[in-house]
Amino acid sequence: MKIQQTTQVTAEHYELLLEADPEKQLVDDYLQKGRLLEARQADDLLGVLVLLPTRPATIEIVNVAVSVQHRGKKIAQTLIHEALQEAKKLGYQTVEIGTGSTGVEQLYLYQKCGFRMTHIDRDFFVRHYSEPIIENGLLLRDMVRLSQDV
């Protein structure tokens, strides 16, 4: 598996990006300002991750997604590890990530990767998304914010 930055956003990238974040306008906005990393094996796109600078010493992982057929193979962990290394190399001190409060698997993954919870952004998904999001049978309202120093 090879992880690299790309500036060529294809329909295949969008398929994964929109699975993790269904609001296309938000995805387009952070793709313009962020760095898109992709995990590939030969011609297969396995996963994607977007890093977005938010403050002078802070960068945020705003999207991470792995194709359905490649989940459970530690690809997301590898992408996150690569993003942490990239952030450090670029001189950032803190990496943040946010996820839905109903995303149990995501919360587990991010904590396993060393992130710690910092706060909850109440009603984030109600304020920023045009359509309701149902995750694990629950209406998604709040974003859990996590961070780690690199």
PyMOL commands that set and color helices and strands:
alter all, ss='L'
color gray80, all
select helices_A, chain A and resi 11-20+24-33+68-70+75-89+104-112+124-128
alter helices_A, ss='H'
color red, helices_A
select strands_A, chain A and resi 2-6+35-41+44-55+58-66+94-100+116-121+134-135+138-139+143-149
alter strands_A, ss='S'
color yellow, strands_A
deselect
rebuild
show_as cartoon
